[in-house]
Amino acid sequence: MEYTKDLSIIIPLYNERESIPELISRIDNVVIKAGYVYEIIMIDDGSKDGSWNKILEISRTDKNIKGISFRRNYGKSAALYCGFKKAEGKVVVTMDADLQDAPEEIPVMFHMIVEEDWDVVSGWKKHRQDNKFTKNLPSKLYNATARWITGIKIHDMNCGLKAYKNEVIKNIEVYGEMHRYIPYLAKNAGFDKITEKPVHHEKRKYGKSKFGVERFVNGLLDLISLWFLSAFGKKPMHFFGFTGILMFIAGGIIAIWLIIAKLMHQSAGVPFRPVTDQPLFYLALVAIILGVMLFLAGFLGELISRNSTLRNNYNIKDQF
């Protein structure tokens, strides 16, 4: 495939007016020196501080800038989705607009994609300049969990500075808050050549962070959802049906065992508790009912999956 640009730099932003001039200036200096044909795609995610006007002002003299402005704040995933659709570069780099990601890292990441043939290069903020207790420690726990669930051995899944082959971003769909897991989305799409590069992380120069500690909780829930959809999205009966059968069998065995025990005690003339007086019997009934419900949930999921327009949507690497 022929590309009109060597490099597309996608920058989602929300209320970062003060950072924009310096950020664009640094990017221009780096990529012009490297000799790339490039574009900078800035997605204003409903800013209220005049960020879009600043982008328009700079774009009058810098023709490498393209812009998208949302009417309201939709989130980083929506911004990246629109930026990915617009990108024309052979290599696509994403970065934040707060000046904490260094544009000087771009040439090395570009080289890793083009010359070393990696599909994804994720930045690793090895020496973070954030608050130790509100970001550093939660980030380490979050990333350890992400490595365990995804099987991708990178240290900073959520780093905004990443580089991709163009075909990677054209074959994945970023939605909700899944921007944190683009390497995992890429892996699920068949692009498993994923690595990381330690990058320089700078202190925030203007404004304040738009993300709080709650993003780690939301991120974990999104990761579990993504893992589940990846593992069972096209075969829900494998999870719900299997789990339902196990619960149904376990509940049935317990109920039958209680009834048999009662009959044996009764025939031997030994004092016994009525089956309906035993809490275990009701737990067995609950297990049986839940087992049936889970099995039916799996069956309905299979019906929905088989009627989905995406049921035979596959990424083909090559053909002749």
Sine and cosine of phi, psi and omega as CSV:
sin_phi,cos_phi,sin_psi,cos_psi,sin_omega,cos_omega
0.00,0.00,0.69,-0.73,0.03,-1.00
-1.00,-0.01,0.67,-0.74,0.00,-1.00
-0.90,-0.43,0.60,-0.80,-0.02,-1.00
-0.99,0.16,-0.27,0.96,-0.01,-1.00
-0.73,-0.68,0.44,-0.90,0.15,-0.99
-0.97,0.23,-0.59,0.80,-0.20,-0.98
-0.59,-0.80,0.72,-0.69,0.17,-0.99
-0.89,-0.46,0.79,-0.61,0.03,-1.00
-0.93,-0.37,0.90,-0.45,-0.08,-1.00
-0.96,-0.28,0.81,-0.59,-0.08,-1.00
-0.78,-0.62,0.98,-0.19,0.15,-0.99
-0.97,0.25,0.58,-0.81,-0.01,-1.00
-0.49,-0.87,0.49,-0.87,0.04,-1.00
-0.58,-0.82,0.93,-0.37,-0.01,-1.00
0.82,0.57,0.86,0.52,0.01,-1.00
-0.80,-0.59,0.58,0.81,-0.09,-1.00
-0.82,0.57,-0.67,0.74,-0.07,-1.00
-0.93,0.37,-0.48,0.88,-0.07,-1.00
-0.99,0.12,-0.39,0.92,-0.19,-0.98
-0.86,0.50,-0.76,0.65,-0.04,-1.00
-0.86,0.51,-0.72,0.69,-0.01,-1.00
-0.90,0.43,-0.65,0.76,-0.01,-1.00
-0.88,0.47,-0.74,0.67,-0.02,-1.00
-0.91,0.42,-0.64,0.77,0.02,-1.00
-0.88,0.48,-0.69,0.72,0.00,-1.00
-0.92,0.39,-0.65,0.76,0.02,-1.00
-0.89,0.46,-0.74,0.68,0.00,-1.00
-0.85,0.53,-0.71,0.70,-0.02,-1.00
-0.86,0.50,-0.67,0.74,-0.07,-1.00
-0.94,0.33,-0.78,0.63,-0.13,-0.99
-0.97,0.23,-0.51,0.86,0.08,-1.00
-0.92,0.40,-0.66,0.75,0.05,-1.00
-0.88,0.48,-0.59,0.80,0.01,-1.00
-0.97,0.23,-0.26,0.96,0.07,-1.00
0.99,0.12,0.41,0.91,-0.02,-1.00
-1.00,0.10,0.53,-0.85,0.28,-0.96
-1.00,0.04,0.87,-0.49,-0.23,-0.97
-0.62,-0.79,0.20,-0.98,0.13,-0.99
-0.63,-0.77,0.54,-0.84,0.09,-1.00
-0.91,-0.41,0.90,-0.43,-0.01,-1.00
-0.97,-0.25,0.93,-0.37,-0.03,-1.00
-0.96,-0.27,0.82,-0.57,-0.02,-1.00
-0.93,-0.37,0.94,-0.33,0.02,-1.00
-1.00,0.10,0.93,-0.38,-0.11,-0.99
-1.00,0.02,0.84,0.54,0.06,-1.00
0.96,0.27,0.58,0.81,-0.03,-1.00
-0.89,0.45,0.48,-0.88,0.00,-1.00
-0.91,-0.42,0.08,1.00,-0.11,-0.99
-0.95,-0.30,0.22,0.98,0.00,-1.00
1.00,0.05,0.30,0.95,0.00,-1.00
-0.86,0.51,-0.66,0.75,-0.04,-1.00
-0.91,0.42,-0.64,0.77,0.04,-1.00
-0.90,0.44,-0.60,0.80,0.04,-1.00
-0.92,0.40,-0.64,0.77,0.04,-1.00
-0.89,0.45,-0.71,0.71,0.02,-1.00
-0.87,0.48,-0.65,0.76,-0.01,-1.00
-0.89,0.46,-0.73,0.69,-0.04,-1.00
-0.94,0.33,-0.56,0.83,-0.06,-1.00
-0.92,0.40,-0.32,0.95,0.01,-1.00
-0.92,0.39,-0.46,0.89,0.02,-1.00
-0.94,-0.35,-0.33,0.94,0.01,-1.00
-0.93,-0.36,0.99,-0.16,-0.10,-0.99
-0.98,0.21,-0.04,1.00,0.05,-1.00
-0.99,0.11,-0.11,0.99,-0.06,-1.00
-1.00,-0.02,0.75,-0.66,0.18,-0.98
-0.87,-0.49,0.48,-0.88,-0.08,-1.00
-0.66,-0.75,0.49,-0.87,0.11,-0.99
-0.73,-0.69,0.74,-0.68,0.00,-1.00
-0.84,-0.54,0.85,-0.53,0.07,-1.00
-0.99,0.11,0.53,-0.85,0.04,-1.00
-0.95,0.31,-0.44,0.90,0.05,-1.00
-0.56,-0.83,0.08,-1.00,-0.02,-1.00
-0.98,0.21,0.89,-0.46,0.01,-1.00
-0.96,-0.28,-0.32,0.95,-0.02,-1.00
0.94,-0.35,0.28,-0.96,-0.11,-0.99
-0.91,0.41,-0.60,0.80,-0.01,-1.00
-0.88,0.47,-0.68,0.73,0.02,-1.00
-0.89,0.45,-0.65,0.76,0.02,-1.00
-0.89,0.45,-0.70,0.71,0.01,-1.00
-0.92,0.40,-0.62,0.79,0.02,-1.00
-0.84,0.54,-0.74,0.68,0.00,-1.00
-0.93,0.37,-0.61,0.79,0.04,-1.00
-0.91,0.42,-0.65,0.76,0.02,-1.00
-0.89,0.46,-0.64,0.77,0.00,-1.00
-0.90,0.43,-0.53,0.85,-0.09,-1.00
-1.00,0.04,-0.33,0.95,-0.13,-0.99
-0.90,0.43,0.71,-0.70,0.00,-1.00
-0.89,-0.46,0.01,1.00,-0.08,-1.00
-0.99,0.14,0.46,-0.89,0.07,-1.00
-0.91,0.42,-0.60,0.80,0.08,-1.00
-0.89,-0.45,0.68,-0.73,0.00,-1.00
-0.89,-0.45,0.82,-0.57,0.03,-1.00
-0.91,-0.41,0.73,-0.68,0.12,-0.99
-0.94,-0.34,0.57,-0.82,0.05,-1.00
-0.39,-0.92,0.38,-0.93,0.02,-1.00
-0.99,0.13,0.29,-0.96,-0.08,-1.00
-0.99,-0.15,0.11,0.99,-0.12,-0.99
-1.00,-0.01,0.16,0.99,0.01,-1.00
0.94,0.34,0.18,0.98,0.08,-1.00
-1.00,0.08,-0.36,0.93,0.12,-0.99
-1.00,-0.07,0.78,-0.63,-0.08,-1.00
-1.00,0.03,0.87,-0.49,0.05,-1.00
-0.87,0.50,-0.38,0.92,-0.01,-1.00
-0.90,0.45,-0.24,0.97,0.04,-1.00
-0.99,0.16,-0.25,0.97,-0.15,-0.99
-0.87,0.49,-0.74,0.67,-0.05,-1.00
-0.85,0.52,-0.64,0.77,0.00,-1.00
-0.92,0.39,-0.67,0.75,0.02,-1.00
-0.92,0.39,-0.60,0.80,0.07,-1.00
-0.87,0.49,-0.70,0.71,0.01,-1.00
-0.88,0.48,-0.65,0.76,-0.02,-1.00
-0.90,0.44,-0.57,0.82,0.03,-1.00
-0.96,0.27,-0.74,0.67,-0.13,-0.99
-0.98,0.19,-0.73,0.69,-0.11,-0.99
-1.00,0.00,-0.58,0.81,-0.04,-1.00
-0.99,-0.11,-0.09,1.00,0.13,-0.99
0.90,0.43,0.57,0.82,0.14,-0.99
-0.98,0.19,0.54,-0.84,0.08,-1.00
-0.98,0.17,-0.67,0.75,-0.03,-1.00
-0.69,-0.73,0.72,-0.69,0.14,-0.99
-0.85,-0.52,0.91,-0.41,-0.04,-1.00
-0.98,-0.17,0.71,-0.70,0.07,-1.00
-0.94,0.35,0.52,-0.85,0.05,-1.00
-0.81,-0.58,0.95,-0.30,0.03,-1.00
-0.98,0.22,0.98,0.20,-0.12,-0.99
-0.89,0.45,-0.61,0.80,0.03,-1.00
-0.87,-0.50,1.00,0.05,-0.07,-1.00
-0.95,0.32,0.55,-0.83,0.03,-1.00
-0.96,-0.29,0.48,0.88,0.00,-1.00
-0.98,-0.21,0.09,-1.00,0.07,-1.00
-0.88,0.47,0.77,-0.64,-0.11,-0.99
-0.87,0.48,-0.65,0.76,-0.14,-0.99
-1.00,-0.01,-0.51,0.86,-0.03,-1.00
-1.00,0.00,-0.33,0.94,-0.03,-1.00
-0.77,-0.64,-0.72,0.69,-0.11,-0.99
-0.90,0.45,-0.80,0.60,-0.04,-1.00
-0.92,0.39,-0.74,0.67,0.07,-1.00
-0.85,0.52,-0.58,0.81,-0.01,-1.00
-0.90,0.43,-0.64,0.77,0.00,-1.00
-0.91,0.41,-0.67,0.74,0.03,-1.00
-0.91,0.41,-0.69,0.72,0.00,-1.00
-0.88,0.48,-0.72,0.69,-0.03,-1.00
-0.94,0.34,-0.54,0.84,0.08,-1.00
-0.89,0.45,-0.67,0.75,0.04,-1.00
-0.91,0.42,-0.67,0.74,0.00,-1.00
-0.89,0.45,-0.65,0.76,0.02,-1.00
-0.90,0.44,-0.63,0.77,-0.03,-1.00
-0.92,0.39,-0.68,0.73,-0.06,-1.00
-0.97,0.23,-0.68,0.74,-0.10,-0.99
-1.00,0.07,-0.41,0.91,-0.07,-1.00
0.98,0.22,0.14,0.99,0.03,-1.00
-0.99,-0.10,0.88,-0.47,-0.13,-0.99
-1.00,0.03,0.91,0.40,0.13,-0.99
-0.86,-0.51,0.46,-0.89,-0.16,-0.99
-1.00,0.03,-0.31,0.95,-0.13,-0.99
-0.64,-0.77,0.97,0.23,-0.04,-1.00
-0.85,0.53,-0.51,0.86,-0.15,-0.99
-0.99,-0.11,0.09,1.00,-0.01,-1.00
-0.89,0.47,0.73,-0.68,-0.04,-1.00
-0.96,0.29,-0.38,0.92,-0.04,-1.00
-1.00,0.02,0.96,-0.29,-0.01,-1.00
-0.61,-0.79,0.40,-0.92,0.07,-1.00
-0.79,-0.61,0.58,-0.81,-0.07,-1.00
-0.65,-0.76,0.46,-0.89,0.31,-0.95
-0.92,0.38,0.54,-0.84,-0.01,-1.00
-0.85,0.52,-0.63,0.77,-0.04,-1.00
-0.91,0.42,-0.39,0.92,0.04,-1.00
-0.92,0.38,-0.78,0.63,-0.08,-1.00
-0.95,0.31,-0.33,0.94,0.05,-1.00
-0.99,0.12,-0.22,0.98,-0.05,-1.00
-0.93,-0.38,0.21,0.98,0.08,-1.00
-0.80,-0.61,0.37,-0.93,0.05,-1.00
-0.86,-0.52,0.87,-0.50,0.02,-1.00
-0.99,-0.15,0.81,-0.58,-0.05,-1.00
-0.52,-0.85,0.15,-0.99,0.01,-1.00
0.85,0.53,-0.89,-0.46,0.11,-0.99
-0.81,-0.59,0.58,0.82,-0.09,-1.00
-0.99,0.15,0.06,1.00,0.04,-1.00
-0.86,0.51,-0.41,0.91,0.02,-1.00
-0.91,0.41,-0.42,0.91,-0.17,-0.99
-0.88,-0.47,0.53,0.85,0.01,-1.00
-0.86,0.51,-0.64,0.77,0.08,-1.00
-0.85,0.52,-0.59,0.80,0.02,-1.00
-0.95,0.32,-0.63,0.78,0.08,-1.00
-0.88,0.47,-0.64,0.77,0.02,-1.00
-0.90,0.43,-0.68,0.73,0.02,-1.00
-0.87,0.49,-0.69,0.72,0.00,-1.00
-0.92,0.40,-0.40,0.91,0.03,-1.00
-1.00,0.06,-0.01,1.00,0.05,-1.00
0.98,-0.20,0.06,1.00,0.03,-1.00
-0.99,-0.17,1.00,0.02,-0.15,-0.99
-0.97,-0.24,0.14,0.99,0.07,-1.00
-1.00,0.02,0.99,0.11,-0.13,-0.99
-0.87,-0.49,0.75,-0.66,0.03,-1.00
-0.64,-0.77,-0.04,-1.00,0.00,-1.00
-0.68,-0.73,0.34,-0.94,0.06,-1.00
-0.69,-0.72,0.81,-0.58,0.11,-0.99
-0.86,0.51,0.76,-0.65,-0.04,-1.00
-0.82,-0.57,0.43,-0.90,0.03,-1.00
-0.96,0.28,0.76,-0.65,0.01,-1.00
-0.91,-0.42,0.81,-0.58,-0.07,-1.00
-0.96,-0.26,0.41,-0.91,0.04,-1.00
-0.94,0.34,0.53,-0.85,0.03,-1.00
-0.89,0.45,0.76,-0.65,-0.08,-1.00
-1.00,-0.09,-0.59,0.81,-0.04,-1.00
-0.77,-0.64,0.49,-0.87,0.11,-0.99
0.90,0.44,-0.38,-0.93,-0.02,-1.00
-0.65,-0.76,0.30,-0.95,-0.04,-1.00
-0.89,0.45,0.59,-0.81,0.01,-1.00
-1.00,-0.03,-0.01,1.00,-0.07,-1.00
-0.86,-0.50,0.63,-0.78,0.04,-1.00
-0.94,-0.35,-0.11,-0.99,-0.02,-1.00
-0.89,0.45,-0.46,0.89,-0.05,-1.00
-0.88,0.48,-0.31,0.95,-0.01,-1.00
-0.91,0.41,-0.43,0.90,0.00,-1.00
-0.95,0.31,-0.60,0.80,0.05,-1.00
-0.92,0.39,-0.75,0.67,0.03,-1.00
-0.88,0.48,-0.63,0.78,0.00,-1.00
-0.90,0.45,-0.63,0.78,0.02,-1.00
-0.91,0.41,-0.66,0.75,0.03,-1.00
-0.90,0.43,-0.65,0.76,0.05,-1.00
-0.90,0.44,-0.63,0.78,-0.01,-1.00
-0.90,0.43,-0.67,0.74,0.03,-1.00
-0.89,0.45,-0.67,0.75,0.03,-1.00
-0.88,0.47,-0.70,0.72,-0.02,-1.00
-0.91,0.42,-0.67,0.74,0.03,-1.00
-0.88,0.47,-0.70,0.72,-0.04,-1.00
-0.90,0.44,-0.71,0.71,0.00,-1.00
-0.91,0.42,-0.60,0.80,0.03,-1.00
-0.92,0.40,-0.66,0.75,-0.07,-1.00
-0.99,0.17,-0.61,0.79,-0.14,-0.99
-0.79,-0.62,0.13,0.99,-0.07,-1.00
-0.85,0.53,-0.60,0.80,-0.02,-1.00
-0.98,-0.22,0.03,1.00,0.02,-1.00
-0.57,-0.82,0.87,0.49,-0.06,-1.00
-0.87,0.50,-0.48,0.88,0.00,-1.00
-0.90,0.44,-0.46,0.89,0.00,-1.00
-0.90,0.45,-0.50,0.86,0.03,-1.00
-1.00,-0.09,-0.86,0.52,-0.08,-1.00
-0.92,0.40,-0.68,0.73,-0.01,-1.00
-0.91,0.42,-0.73,0.69,-0.01,-1.00
-0.89,0.46,-0.72,0.69,0.02,-1.00
-0.90,0.44,-0.67,0.74,0.01,-1.00
-0.89,0.46,-0.67,0.74,0.02,-1.00
-0.90,0.45,-0.68,0.74,0.02,-1.00
-0.87,0.50,-0.71,0.70,-0.01,-1.00
-0.92,0.40,-0.65,0.76,0.01,-1.00
-0.89,0.45,-0.71,0.70,-0.01,-1.00
-0.91,0.42,-0.70,0.72,-0.01,-1.00
-0.88,0.48,-0.72,0.69,0.01,-1.00
-0.90,0.43,-0.65,0.76,0.02,-1.00
-0.89,0.45,-0.68,0.74,0.01,-1.00
-0.89,0.46,-0.68,0.73,-0.01,-1.00
-0.90,0.44,-0.70,0.72,-0.02,-1.00
-0.90,0.44,-0.71,0.71,0.01,-1.00
-0.90,0.43,-0.65,0.76,0.02,-1.00
-0.88,0.48,-0.67,0.75,0.01,-1.00
-0.90,0.43,-0.65,0.76,-0.01,-1.00
-0.92,0.38,-0.70,0.72,0.02,-1.00
-0.89,0.46,-0.68,0.73,0.01,-1.00
-0.88,0.48,-0.64,0.76,0.02,-1.00
-0.90,0.44,-0.70,0.72,0.00,-1.00
-0.91,0.41,-0.63,0.78,0.01,-1.00
-0.91,0.41,-0.68,0.73,0.05,-1.00
-0.91,0.42,-0.63,0.77,-0.02,-1.00
-0.91,0.41,-0.69,0.72,0.00,-1.00
-0.94,0.35,-0.44,0.90,0.01,-1.00
-1.00,0.03,-0.05,1.00,-0.01,-1.00
0.96,0.27,0.32,0.95,0.00,-1.00
-1.00,-0.02,0.65,-0.76,0.04,-1.00
-0.84,0.55,0.61,-0.79,-0.04,-1.00
-0.56,-0.83,0.39,-0.92,0.08,-1.00
-1.00,-0.02,0.70,-0.71,0.10,-0.99
-0.82,0.57,0.59,-0.81,-0.03,-1.00
-0.83,0.55,-0.64,0.77,-0.06,-1.00
-0.96,0.27,-0.11,0.99,0.07,-1.00
-1.00,-0.05,-0.02,1.00,-0.08,-1.00
-0.98,-0.21,0.84,-0.54,0.00,-1.00
-0.83,0.56,-0.54,0.84,-0.03,-1.00
-0.88,0.48,-0.51,0.86,0.01,-1.00
-0.91,0.42,-0.65,0.76,-0.01,-1.00
-0.95,0.31,-0.55,0.84,0.10,-0.99
-0.90,0.43,-0.61,0.79,0.03,-1.00
-0.90,0.43,-0.65,0.76,0.03,-1.00
-0.90,0.43,-0.66,0.75,0.04,-1.00
-0.87,0.49,-0.69,0.73,0.01,-1.00
-0.88,0.47,-0.65,0.76,0.01,-1.00
-0.90,0.43,-0.72,0.70,-0.02,-1.00
-0.90,0.44,-0.71,0.70,0.03,-1.00
-0.89,0.45,-0.61,0.79,0.04,-1.00
-0.87,0.49,-0.70,0.71,0.04,-1.00
-0.89,0.45,-0.68,0.73,-0.02,-1.00
-0.91,0.42,-0.66,0.75,0.02,-1.00
-0.91,0.41,-0.65,0.76,0.03,-1.00
-0.88,0.47,-0.70,0.72,0.02,-1.00
-0.91,0.42,-0.59,0.81,0.06,-1.00
-0.88,0.47,-0.67,0.74,0.05,-1.00
-0.90,0.44,-0.65,0.76,0.00,-1.00
-0.90,0.44,-0.70,0.72,0.03,-1.00
-0.91,0.42,-0.63,0.77,0.05,-1.00
-0.87,0.49,-0.64,0.77,0.04,-1.00
-0.90,0.44,-0.66,0.75,0.03,-1.00
-0.88,0.48,-0.68,0.74,0.01,-1.00
-0.92,0.40,-0.70,0.71,-0.02,-1.00
-0.88,0.47,-0.67,0.74,-0.04,-1.00
-0.94,0.35,-0.35,0.94,0.03,-1.00
-0.98,-0.18,0.07,1.00,0.01,-1.00
-0.96,0.28,0.61,-0.79,0.05,-1.00
-0.95,0.32,-0.23,0.97,-0.03,-1.00
-0.99,-0.17,0.14,0.99,-0.12,-0.99
-0.90,0.43,-0.42,0.91,0.03,-1.00
-0.87,-0.50,0.62,0.78,0.01,-1.00
-1.00,-0.08,0.96,-0.27,-0.07,-1.00
-0.83,-0.56,0.54,-0.84,0.08,-1.00
-1.00,0.03,0.91,-0.40,0.00,-1.00
-1.00,-0.09,0.84,-0.55,-0.05,-1.00
-0.97,0.25,-0.67,0.74,-0.05,-1.00
-0.32,-0.95,0.39,-0.92,0.07,-1.00
-0.30,-0.96,0.32,-0.95,0.05,-1.00
-0.50,-0.87,0.00,0.00,0.00,0.00
